[in-house]
Amino acid sequence: MAKLIYRKYTKLLESMEKTNSRFNEMVDMLEEKSARGEIFLIAPSKPVTVSRFDGDMDRLGALYRQGYRDMKSRLDLLKDYLK
């Protein structure tokens, strides 16, 4: 569909086609840096199943609470990392 709509914008189409692979490469790089102690990675402990367009307040609230609990459990590690 995008190829039809944006056929005049070849650079945009190229960029859109590479988005997923670039994202996955960046996640891998961040995880490697975190494992080496170069960065403190803040990421959800469980896969996020909420889409960016999800309007279900119960699901969004559960995701918020998960993030709060995740960070609360890692706060001491973050403080140590920042020392």
C-alpha positions as a printed Julia matrix, in Angstrom:
83×3 Matrix{Float64}:
  0.0    0.0    0.0
  2.8    2.41   0.92
  4.49   1.74  -2.42
  1.39   3.02  -4.19
  0.8    6.01  -1.97
  4.44   7.15  -1.75
  5.72   5.98  -5.14
  7.05   9.48  -5.88
  9.07   9.46  -2.65
 11.61   6.71  -3.22
 13.89   7.74  -0.35
 10.96   7.61   2.06
 10.04   4.12   0.85
 13.65   2.96   1.26
 13.71   4.33   4.78
 10.39   2.68   5.65
 11.65  -0.68   4.37
 14.73  -0.51   6.6
 12.98   0.64   9.77
 12.43  -2.79  11.36
 15.96  -4.05  10.73
 17.51  -0.78  12.01
 15.38  -0.98  15.15
 16.41  -4.59  15.81
 20.08  -3.73  15.24
 19.84  -0.85  17.7
 18.16  -3.04  20.34
 20.93  -5.64  19.95
 23.6   -2.95  20.28
 21.98  -1.5   23.41
 21.69  -4.94  25.02
 25.38  -5.61  24.3
 26.42  -2.27  25.82
 24.26  -2.98  28.85
 25.85  -6.41  29.31
 29.31  -4.77  29.23
 28.22  -2.16  31.79
 28.65   0.75  29.38
 25.04   1.89  29.77
 22.17   1.35  32.16
 19.34   0.03  30.05
 15.8    0.8   31.16
 13.41  -1.53  29.37
 10.22  -3.44  30.2
 10.74  -6.78  31.96
  7.94  -8.34  29.89
  7.0   -7.87  26.24
  4.73  -4.87  25.65
  1.47  -6.08  24.13
 -0.21  -2.67  24.01
 -0.2   -0.95  20.64
  0.41   2.77  20.31
 -3.24   3.19  19.31
 -4.69   1.1   22.15
 -7.42   2.91  24.03
 -8.08   0.2   26.62
 -7.41   2.03  29.88
 -7.15  -1.22  31.86
 -4.37  -2.49  29.59
 -2.62   0.88  29.57
 -2.9    1.1   33.36
 -1.44  -2.4   33.73
  1.47  -1.42  31.49
  2.05   1.74  33.54
  2.04  -0.26  36.79
  4.41  -2.82  35.29
  6.81  -0.02  34.34
  6.55   1.5   37.8
  7.28  -1.86  39.48
 10.14  -2.59  37.07
 11.85   0.7   37.81
 11.19   0.51  41.53
 12.85  -2.91  41.66
 15.91  -1.61  39.75
 16.26   1.77  41.45
 19.11   0.67  43.72
 20.97  -0.75  40.7
 20.55   2.58  38.9
 21.84   4.51  41.9
 24.89   2.23  42.09
 25.5    2.63  38.37
 25.4    6.42  38.66
 27.96   6.54  41.5
